Amino acid sequence: MSEKYKIRDADKIYFITFAVVHWVDVFTRREYNDLLIESLQYCQQKKGLEVYAWVIMSNHLHLALGTTGQEPLNNIIRDFKKYTSVALIRAIQANEQESRKEWMLAIFQKAAESSSKHQKYQFWQNQYHPVALLDNSKQQRCLDYIHQNPVKAGMVAEAEHYVYSSALDYASGKGLLPIKFME
């Protein structure tokens, strides 16, 4: 990863986006979304990941993240991407109901051929370009951007109605993933 995109300050909140290679719409099935949520929960419980906001879209996810300092955020992100890429490929391979299985696997295999880091499949795009959210204004813009993604995509009329997001938490409800509120 370029030095330009490394996370340097452990005490900051960062806006991060992970996108599937070639923007393949993988996250249209509940089981794939649930796998991401379970992986984020594991990182929260075992690695000190702090999730401030999140949304899973059909081919990417946006996150506002920090860390307790238990592990560096760069390491948590690396491990999360590595684990989820393998787990999601396996889930796709094992899913008898997945009508796009061969098509998706062919795309992920082709992406790996042009990568020195990946052996058989590449699931995630390499970059995630962290942006430090240094003040309340940037944090609010980030929250709005994350939570309005499903609204702008026409998936829901109100952000808090989208299940795979922290918008419900910020609307005084309880979402699928524990979050830490931005102050």
ChimeraX commands (.cxc) that place a marker at each C-alpha (Angstrom):
marker #1 position 0.00,0.00,0.00 radius 0.5
marker #1 position 1.22,3.47,-0.80 radius 0.5
marker #1 position 2.58,5.52,2.11 radius 0.5
marker #1 position -0.02,8.12,1.15 radius 0.5
marker #1 position -2.81,5.78,2.27 radius 0.5
marker #1 position -1.44,4.39,5.53 radius 0.5
marker #1 position -3.26,4.98,8.77 radius 0.5
marker #1 position -0.88,6.75,11.09 radius 0.5
marker #1 position -2.86,8.00,14.10 radius 0.5
marker #1 position -4.44,5.26,16.18 radius 0.5
marker #1 position -6.66,7.71,18.06 radius 0.5
marker #1 position -8.44,9.06,14.97 radius 0.5
marker #1 position -11.62,7.96,13.22 radius 0.5
marker #1 position -11.20,7.01,9.55 radius 0.5
marker #1 position -13.64,6.78,6.67 radius 0.5
marker #1 position -12.84,3.68,4.59 radius 0.5
marker #1 position -14.42,2.01,1.59 radius 0.5
marker #1 position -13.91,-1.61,0.53 radius 0.5
marker #1 position -15.05,-2.44,-3.00 radius 0.5
marker #1 position -15.40,-5.81,-4.68 radius 0.5
marker #1 position -13.16,-6.26,-7.73 radius 0.5
marker #1 position -14.87,-5.06,-10.92 radius 0.5
marker #1 position -17.71,-3.82,-8.69 radius 0.5
marker #1 position -19.40,-7.25,-8.80 radius 0.5
marker #1 position -22.76,-7.15,-6.97 radius 0.5
marker #1 position -22.05,-9.86,-4.41 radius 0.5
marker #1 position -23.92,-8.46,-1.41 radius 0.5
marker #1 position -27.38,-9.14,-2.75 radius 0.5
marker #1 position -27.75,-12.24,-0.58 radius 0.5
marker #1 position -28.30,-12.17,3.17 radius 0.5
marker #1 position -25.71,-14.87,3.92 radius 0.5
marker #1 position -22.88,-12.82,2.37 radius 0.5
marker #1 position -23.91,-9.69,4.28 radius 0.5
marker #1 position -24.17,-11.65,7.51 radius 0.5
marker #1 position -20.66,-12.99,6.97 radius 0.5
marker #1 position -19.35,-9.40,6.83 radius 0.5
marker #1 position -21.24,-8.44,9.98 radius 0.5
marker #1 position -19.95,-11.48,11.87 radius 0.5
marker #1 position -16.40,-10.64,10.78 radius 0.5
marker #1 position -16.74,-7.04,11.93 radius 0.5
marker #1 position -18.12,-8.26,15.27 radius 0.5
marker #1 position -15.15,-10.59,15.67 radius 0.5
marker #1 position -12.75,-7.70,15.01 radius 0.5
marker #1 position -14.60,-5.61,17.58 radius 0.5
marker #1 position -14.47,-8.33,20.23 radius 0.5
marker #1 position -10.99,-9.74,19.62 radius 0.5
marker #1 position -8.94,-6.99,17.95 radius 0.5
marker #1 position -10.22,-3.73,19.41 radius 0.5
marker #1 position -12.00,-2.44,16.29 radius 0.5
marker #1 position -14.32,0.49,16.93 radius 0.5
marker #1 position -17.13,0.89,14.39 radius 0.5
marker #1 position -18.72,4.35,14.33 radius 0.5
marker #1 position -20.83,3.96,11.18 radius 0.5
marker #1 position -21.25,1.41,8.42 radius 0.5
marker #1 position -23.27,0.41,5.39 radius 0.5
marker #1 position -23.11,-2.65,3.13 radius 0.5
marker #1 position -24.11,-1.91,-0.45 radius 0.5
marker #1 position -24.37,-4.45,-3.28 radius 0.5
marker #1 position -20.69,-4.23,-4.26 radius 0.5
marker #1 position -18.93,-2.20,-1.57 radius 0.5
marker #1 position -19.06,-1.17,2.04 radius 0.5
marker #1 position -18.38,2.14,3.72 radius 0.5
marker #1 position -17.11,2.29,7.28 radius 0.5
marker #1 position -16.12,4.89,9.84 radius 0.5
marker #1 position -13.59,3.07,12.02 radius 0.5
marker #1 position -11.18,3.52,14.88 radius 0.5
marker #1 position -9.35,1.26,17.28 radius 0.5
marker #1 position -8.92,0.89,21.02 radius 0.5
marker #1 position -5.20,0.51,20.39 radius 0.5
marker #1 position -5.25,-3.23,21.05 radius 0.5
marker #1 position -4.08,-3.72,17.45 radius 0.5
marker #1 position -3.16,-1.16,14.77 radius 0.5
marker #1 position -6.07,-0.32,12.48 radius 0.5
marker #1 position -3.98,-1.19,9.39 radius 0.5
marker #1 position -3.53,-4.73,10.75 radius 0.5
marker #1 position -7.21,-5.13,11.60 radius 0.5
marker #1 position -8.21,-4.02,8.11 radius 0.5
marker #1 position -5.64,-6.32,6.49 radius 0.5
marker #1 position -6.88,-9.30,8.52 radius 0.5
marker #1 position -10.55,-8.45,7.90 radius 0.5
marker #1 position -10.06,-8.21,4.14 radius 0.5
marker #1 position -7.97,-11.39,4.03 radius 0.5
marker #1 position -10.42,-13.44,6.10 radius 0.5
marker #1 position -13.58,-12.17,4.40 radius 0.5
marker #1 position -12.19,-12.64,0.91 radius 0.5
marker #1 position -11.53,-16.35,1.59 radius 0.5
marker #1 position -14.79,-16.84,3.51 radius 0.5
marker #1 position -16.90,-15.12,0.86 radius 0.5
marker #1 position -15.34,-17.11,-1.99 radius 0.5
marker #1 position -16.07,-20.32,-0.05 radius 0.5
marker #1 position -19.64,-19.19,0.64 radius 0.5
marker #1 position -20.19,-18.47,-3.05 radius 0.5
marker #1 position -18.71,-21.84,-4.02 radius 0.5
marker #1 position -20.90,-23.69,-1.51 radius 0.5
marker #1 position -24.13,-21.83,-2.29 radius 0.5
marker #1 position -26.34,-24.16,-4.35 radius 0.5
marker #1 position -28.81,-21.29,-4.92 radius 0.5
marker #1 position -26.17,-18.94,-6.38 radius 0.5
marker #1 position -27.10,-18.60,-10.05 radius 0.5
marker #1 position -24.12,-16.33,-10.74 radius 0.5
marker #1 position -21.53,-18.60,-9.11 radius 0.5
marker #1 position -19.42,-19.50,-12.17 radius 0.5
marker #1 position -19.57,-15.95,-13.52 radius 0.5
marker #1 position -18.42,-14.39,-10.22 radius 0.5
marker #1 position -15.68,-16.94,-9.60 radius 0.5
marker #1 position -14.35,-16.42,-13.13 radius 0.5
marker #1 position -14.10,-12.67,-12.51 radius 0.5
marker #1 position -12.34,-13.18,-9.16 radius 0.5
marker #1 position -9.97,-15.72,-10.72 radius 0.5
marker #1 position -9.13,-13.39,-13.62 radius 0.5
marker #1 position -8.44,-10.55,-11.18 radius 0.5
marker #1 position -6.01,-12.75,-9.26 radius 0.5
marker #1 position -4.06,-13.57,-12.41 radius 0.5
marker #1 position -2.92,-9.97,-12.70 radius 0.5
marker #1 position -2.05,-9.69,-9.00 radius 0.5
marker #1 position 1.18,-10.77,-7.35 radius 0.5
marker #1 position -0.57,-10.85,-3.94 radius 0.5
marker #1 position -3.38,-13.28,-4.76 radius 0.5
marker #1 position -3.07,-16.95,-5.63 radius 0.5
marker #1 position -6.39,-18.22,-7.00 radius 0.5
marker #1 position -9.00,-15.53,-6.39 radius 0.5
marker #1 position -9.02,-11.81,-5.67 radius 0.5
marker #1 position -12.23,-10.64,-4.02 radius 0.5
marker #1 position -11.53,-7.08,-2.76 radius 0.5
marker #1 position -9.95,-4.24,-4.68 radius 0.5
marker #1 position -6.54,-3.53,-3.16 radius 0.5
marker #1 position -6.96,0.06,-2.05 radius 0.5
marker #1 position -9.24,1.50,0.63 radius 0.5
marker #1 position -7.90,5.09,0.88 radius 0.5
marker #1 position -8.52,5.99,4.54 radius 0.5
marker #1 position -9.64,9.56,5.21 radius 0.5
marker #1 position -9.13,10.91,8.73 radius 0.5
marker #1 position -12.27,12.50,10.15 radius 0.5
marker #1 position -10.53,15.24,12.08 radius 0.5
marker #1 position -13.45,17.43,13.10 radius 0.5
marker #1 position -17.20,17.33,13.74 radius 0.5
marker #1 position -18.00,18.72,10.31 radius 0.5
marker #1 position -16.12,15.92,8.51 radius 0.5
marker #1 position -17.65,13.34,10.83 radius 0.5
marker #1 position -21.18,14.59,10.11 radius 0.5
marker #1 position -20.58,14.62,6.35 radius 0.5
marker #1 position -19.24,11.07,6.62 radius 0.5
marker #1 position -22.29,9.89,8.60 radius 0.5
marker #1 position -24.64,11.50,6.08 radius 0.5
marker #1 position -22.77,10.00,3.14 radius 0.5
marker #1 position -22.69,6.49,4.65 radius 0.5
marker #1 position -26.32,6.49,5.74 radius 0.5
marker #1 position -27.72,8.11,2.60 radius 0.5
marker #1 position -26.07,5.58,0.25 radius 0.5
marker #1 position -29.07,3.17,0.23 radius 0.5
marker #1 position -31.48,6.11,-0.12 radius 0.5
marker #1 position -29.60,7.52,-3.11 radius 0.5
marker #1 position -29.48,4.02,-4.63 radius 0.5
marker #1 position -33.28,3.83,-4.38 radius 0.5
marker #1 position -33.23,0.88,-1.99 radius 0.5
marker #1 position -35.16,2.61,0.81 radius 0.5
marker #1 position -36.96,5.91,1.30 radius 0.5
marker #1 position -35.52,6.49,4.78 radius 0.5
marker #1 position -31.96,5.64,5.78 radius 0.5
marker #1 position -32.97,3.97,9.05 radius 0.5
marker #1 position -35.08,1.44,7.11 radius 0.5
marker #1 position -32.02,-0.13,5.51 radius 0.5
marker #1 position -31.07,-3.20,7.57 radius 0.5
marker #1 position -27.37,-3.34,6.64 radius 0.5
marker #1 position -26.42,0.03,8.04 radius 0.5
marker #1 position -25.85,1.89,11.28 radius 0.5
marker #1 position -28.52,4.49,10.36 radius 0.5
marker #1 position -31.03,2.84,12.70 radius 0.5
marker #1 position -28.60,3.23,15.61 radius 0.5
marker #1 position -28.30,6.97,14.91 radius 0.5
marker #1 position -32.13,7.17,14.78 radius 0.5
marker #1 position -32.34,5.82,18.37 radius 0.5
marker #1 position -32.90,2.19,17.37 radius 0.5
marker #1 position -30.67,-0.86,17.54 radius 0.5
marker #1 position -28.98,-2.11,14.38 radius 0.5
marker #1 position -27.27,-5.39,13.61 radius 0.5
marker #1 position -23.75,-4.31,14.64 radius 0.5
marker #1 position -22.70,-2.63,17.89 radius 0.5
marker #1 position -21.37,0.87,17.21 radius 0.5
marker #1 position -19.60,3.61,19.08 radius 0.5
marker #1 position -21.24,6.97,18.51 radius 0.5
marker #1 position -19.25,9.88,17.17 radius 0.5
marker #1 position -19.06,12.69,19.71 radius 0.5
marker link #1:1,2 radius 0.2
marker link #1:2,3 radius 0.2
marker link #1:3,4 radius 0.2
marker link #1:4,5 radius 0.2
marker link #1:5,6 radius 0.2
marker link #1:6,7 radius 0.2
marker link #1:7,8 radius 0.2
marker link #1:8,9 radius 0.2
marker link #1:9,10 radius 0.2
marker link #1:10,11 radius 0.2
marker link #1:11,12 radius 0.2
marker link #1:12,13 radius 0.2
marker link #1:13,14 radius 0.2
marker link #1:14,15 radius 0.2
marker link #1:15,16 radius 0.2
marker link #1:16,17 radius 0.2
marker link #1:17,18 radius 0.2
marker link #1:18,19 radius 0.2
marker link #1:19,20 radius 0.2
marker link #1:20,21 radius 0.2
marker link #1:21,22 radius 0.2
marker link #1:22,23 radius 0.2
marker link #1:23,24 radius 0.2
marker link #1:24,25 radius 0.2
marker link #1:25,26 radius 0.2
marker link #1:26,27 radius 0.2
marker link #1:27,28 radius 0.2
marker link #1:28,29 radius 0.2
marker link #1:29,30 radius 0.2
marker link #1:30,31 radius 0.2
marker link #1:31,32 radius 0.2
marker link #1:32,33 radius 0.2
marker link #1:33,34 radius 0.2
marker link #1:34,35 radius 0.2
marker link #1:35,36 radius 0.2
marker link #1:36,37 radius 0.2
marker link #1:37,38 radius 0.2
marker link #1:38,39 radius 0.2
marker link #1:39,40 radius 0.2
marker link #1:40,41 radius 0.2
marker link #1:41,42 radius 0.2
marker link #1:42,43 radius 0.2
marker link #1:43,44 radius 0.2
marker link #1:44,45 radius 0.2
marker link #1:45,46 radius 0.2
marker link #1:46,47 radius 0.2
marker link #1:47,48 radius 0.2
marker link #1:48,49 radius 0.2
marker link #1:49,50 radius 0.2
marker link #1:50,51 radius 0.2
marker link #1:51,52 radius 0.2
marker link #1:52,53 radius 0.2
marker link #1:53,54 radius 0.2
marker link #1:54,55 radius 0.2
marker link #1:55,56 radius 0.2
marker link #1:56,57 radius 0.2
marker link #1:57,58 radius 0.2
marker link #1:58,59 radius 0.2
marker link #1:59,60 radius 0.2
marker link #1:60,61 radius 0.2
marker link #1:61,62 radius 0.2
marker link #1:62,63 radius 0.2
marker link #1:63,64 radius 0.2
marker link #1:64,65 radius 0.2
marker link #1:65,66 radius 0.2
marker link #1:66,67 radius 0.2
marker link #1:67,68 radius 0.2
marker link #1:68,69 radius 0.2
marker link #1:69,70 radius 0.2
marker link #1:70,71 radius 0.2
marker link #1:71,72 radius 0.2
marker link #1:72,73 radius 0.2
marker link #1:73,74 radius 0.2
marker link #1:74,75 radius 0.2
marker link #1:75,76 radius 0.2
marker link #1:76,77 radius 0.2
marker link #1:77,78 radius 0.2
marker link #1:78,79 radius 0.2
marker link #1:79,80 radius 0.2
marker link #1:80,81 radius 0.2
marker link #1:81,82 radius 0.2
marker link #1:82,83 radius 0.2
marker link #1:83,84 radius 0.2
marker link #1:84,85 radius 0.2
marker link #1:85,86 radius 0.2
marker link #1:86,87 radius 0.2
marker link #1:87,88 radius 0.2
marker link #1:88,89 radius 0.2
marker link #1:89,90 radius 0.2
marker link #1:90,91 radius 0.2
marker link #1:91,92 radius 0.2
marker link #1:92,93 radius 0.2
marker link #1:93,94 radius 0.2
marker link #1:94,95 radius 0.2
marker link #1:95,96 radius 0.2
marker link #1:96,97 radius 0.2
marker link #1:97,98 radius 0.2
marker link #1:98,99 radius 0.2
marker link #1:99,100 radius 0.2
marker link #1:100,101 radius 0.2
marker link #1:101,102 radius 0.2
marker link #1:102,103 radius 0.2
marker link #1:103,104 radius 0.2
marker link #1:104,105 radius 0.2
marker link #1:105,106 radius 0.2
marker link #1:106,107 radius 0.2
marker link #1:107,108 radius 0.2
marker link #1:108,109 radius 0.2
marker link #1:109,110 radius 0.2
marker link #1:110,111 radius 0.2
marker link #1:111,112 radius 0.2
marker link #1:112,113 radius 0.2
marker link #1:113,114 radius 0.2
marker link #1:114,115 radius 0.2
marker link #1:115,116 radius 0.2
marker link #1:116,117 radius 0.2
marker link #1:117,118 radius 0.2
marker link #1:118,119 radius 0.2
marker link #1:119,120 radius 0.2
marker link #1:120,121 radius 0.2
marker link #1:121,122 radius 0.2
marker link #1:122,123 radius 0.2
marker link #1:123,124 radius 0.2
marker link #1:124,125 radius 0.2
marker link #1:125,126 radius 0.2
marker link #1:126,127 radius 0.2
marker link #1:127,128 radius 0.2
marker link #1:128,129 radius 0.2
marker link #1:129,130 radius 0.2
marker link #1:130,131 radius 0.2
marker link #1:131,132 radius 0.2
marker link #1:132,133 radius 0.2
marker link #1:133,134 radius 0.2
marker link #1:134,135 radius 0.2
marker link #1:135,136 radius 0.2
marker link #1:136,137 radius 0.2
marker link #1:137,138 radius 0.2
marker link #1:138,139 radius 0.2
marker link #1:139,140 radius 0.2
marker link #1:140,141 radius 0.2
marker link #1:141,142 radius 0.2
marker link #1:142,143 radius 0.2
marker link #1:143,144 radius 0.2
marker link #1:144,145 radius 0.2
marker link #1:145,146 radius 0.2
marker link #1:146,147 radius 0.2
marker link #1:147,148 radius 0.2
marker link #1:148,149 radius 0.2
marker link #1:149,150 radius 0.2
marker link #1:150,151 radius 0.2
marker link #1:151,152 radius 0.2
marker link #1:152,153 radius 0.2
marker link #1:153,154 radius 0.2
marker link #1:154,155 radius 0.2
marker link #1:155,156 radius 0.2
marker link #1:156,157 radius 0.2
marker link #1:157,158 radius 0.2
marker link #1:158,159 radius 0.2
marker link #1:159,160 radius 0.2
marker link #1:160,161 radius 0.2
marker link #1:161,162 radius 0.2
marker link #1:162,163 radius 0.2
marker link #1:163,164 radius 0.2
marker link #1:164,165 radius 0.2
marker link #1:165,166 radius 0.2
marker link #1:166,167 radius 0.2
marker link #1:167,168 radius 0.2
marker link #1:168,169 radius 0.2
marker link #1:169,170 radius 0.2
marker link #1:170,171 radius 0.2
marker link #1:171,172 radius 0.2
marker link #1:172,173 radius 0.2
marker link #1:173,174 radius 0.2
marker link #1:174,175 radius 0.2
marker link #1:175,176 radius 0.2
marker link #1:176,177 radius 0.2
marker link #1:177,178 radius 0.2
marker link #1:178,179 radius 0.2
marker link #1:179,180 radius 0.2
marker link #1:180,181 radius 0.2
marker link #1:181,182 radius 0.2
marker link #1:182,183 radius 0.2
view
